[in-house]
Amino acid sequence: MSSIKPTGPRSIALIGPYSSGKTTLLETILHICKEVDRKGSISKGTTVGDASKEARDRQMSVEVNSAHFSFMGDDFYILDCPGSIEFLQESENVLVGVDAAIIVCEPVEDRSVTLLPLMKFLEGREIPTFIFVNKIDTAYGTVSDLFQALESISNRDLVLRQVPIVKDGIATGYVDLASERAYVYKEGKPSTVIDMPPYMAEEEGSSRFTMLETLADFDDHLMEELLEDIEPEKDEIYGLLSEDLQKGFVLPVFLGSAEQGFGVRRLLKALRHEVPAAATTAKRAGLYREDGQPVAQVLKTYMSAQGGKLSLVRVWSGQLKDGDSFEKGRISGMFKLQGSKPTKVTSVVAGEVVALGRMDDLHTGDFLQAGDQQSVEPTEILTPVYNYALYSDNRDDDVKLSAALSKLVEEDPSLIAEHKQETQELLLKGQGEIHLRVALERLRNKYGLNVASRKPKVAYKEAIRKKVVQHARYRKQSGGHGQFGDVQIEINPLPRGSGFLFEEKVVGGSVPKQYIPAVENGVKESLIEGPLGFPVVDIAVTLFDGQHHSVDSSENSFRSAARIAMTEGMPKCSPVLLEPVYKVEISMPSEYTSRVNGIVSSRRGQILAFDAKEGWVGWDVLTAMMPESELQDLIVDLRSATSGVGTFRYEYDHLQELTGHIADKVIQSHSSEKH
């Protein structure tokens, strides 16, 4: 991949764990670049979409925040991504459309493990990445320990670009390892160059040589210089730092404090010189157009309360102009976003990120393009791990609810709304409790729908254990023709997973053939709810004898006789409750595997296997069989036990018998719900 001089607008994503300080860094950057008069103008939890009370209460972002700035004549678009893992889909959707990403993390060695899911995504997409270690002024550990922890989770070689100058246990400045200049922090102002403190000489020399050794792994000329003790030129070092970043060889680490403004200008200078040009990124993604035709991709969809729609797009190639027409529609409004403030523009070029208004056929991940169609591998939609059953006391809201849910899902593809036929419930599925609570709040605030939620029902079934022969007669006399049907049936259990089987072995015409389908229908109707109160499965019913009346018999009378036979016979068949069991794959850092083992066992899980997670250093995958009832809030315990990063996938496997006090409790609860 040839490198193109980084001119023209470029886009950057700010990512990192919740509370790491991404939004503070964004505000500081905008303040330094004179885009805002004061910090806090881009408020937490607020975007062009809406401000969530849940987000405000927790001081967290719940969707992508877009802004733009100019630094030393270069234009940048910056996308502040939510930090909570429950909103990871937002980050992944955006990352496919940026020229580089900045991982913001705290100087806490133990929390580095929370970065690995982001690291893997960035590496998989070959996105150039910087690390900004925030809150360096409050660090209580050493940069060396943090660096080693970060190295353990990255497949790229980390390059420490600065070492802190520490006085009385507090970082008061830094030494830049490329320029070999020392700086002292000035709150809210650029750092000041100072003489290198004598006590820093040895540490600076050692750290700088380590940086150069790492760069030399990818450049023979630098390797020769180091072997011959030749001091490389500064321009050569800066050139290699930029080249190796763009090729995905290295991951540079910067230090600072977003709150105080420490180290932010140095980070901005690195972005200016090292973030690849928009054309370089387009070539990497396979979206570069030699003919200059426009190509743009939707990174995020916003829906307003009034039904207005904004599509946040990254321009990959060419130029977009207001009024341009594409297969997906005509552009009728183009806006640059500065937080929640849109500014109308008439045209944009490759590298820019803008919002397009009211393009109803355009969805997240879609492309706007002319000529030959190009695309990239779509972002995988995350598996839902937490569910709510939704219901409304007002039946008139059902149609409105369906339309509102459709808009929520369009805004956030990691939300799934579906009707579960087995329990007759409307389910909303997502990435965690906060994720779904924010969704319910949007339903309330945007669409005026006060929707209640509860834990979803488990689709319990019942089966039988033994064979029973049952006779039943239905007779009714009420003037004129009466009703008469008489059946003898044999009820048998079937192996698990066999379903339902009906056979007839009537001889001599005791039950006329025209009434046999009615008997089968009566049997089926009785299986909707067995003696325990749940649908019956894995059962065979054989009609082998009966009686009829030439005048009074009818389809209805035989259907009723069959229902009576089943109702009387089923309790004698030793009915048993069945619960759905799922095959579950849980991913977590290895240090937490024993805790997760305990969680699975406490939830009646049967552990099948442990394996190292392929391609994830220091992570395990645990495979288990777990009852559906134990999966409903599993993610809460799992995240609590794994620093917030554990997750799981699941698929239905089989039904298994449930007995004892747990079964009694399920049956009693189901019975009380009906009454």
Secondary structure, DSSP 8 states (H G I E B T S, - for coil): -------S-EEEEEE-STTSSHHHHHHHHHHHTTSSSSTTSS-TTB-SS-B-HHHHHHT---S-EEEEEEETTEEEEEEE---SGGGHHHHHHHHTT-SEEEEEE-S-GGGGGGGHHHHHHHHHTT--EEEEE--GGG--S-HHHHHHHHHTT-SSEEEE-EEEEEETTEEEEEEETTTTEEEEEETTEEEEEE---GGGHHHHHHHHHHHHHHHHTT-HHHHHHHHTT----HHHHHHHHHHHHHTTSEEEEEE-BTTTTBTHHHHHHHHHHHS--HHHHHHHHT---TT---EEEEEEEEE-TTS-EEEEEEEEESEEETT-EETTEE---EEEEETTEEEE-SEEETT-EEEEE--TT--TT-EEESSS-------------EEEEEE-S-GGGHHHHHHHHHHHHHH-TT-EEEEETTTTEEEEEESSHHHHHHHHHHHHHHH----EEE------EEE-SS-EEEEEEEEE--SSS-EEEEEEEEEEE--TT--EEEEE---TTSS-GGGHHHHHHHHHHHHTS-TTSS-B-SEEEEEEEEE--TTT--HHHHHHHHHHHHHHHGGGG--EEEEEEEEEEEEEEGGGHHHHHHHHHHTT-EEEEEEE-TT-TTEEEEEEEEEGGGTTTHHHHHHHHTTT--EEEEEEEEEEEE-HHHHHHHHHHHHHHH-
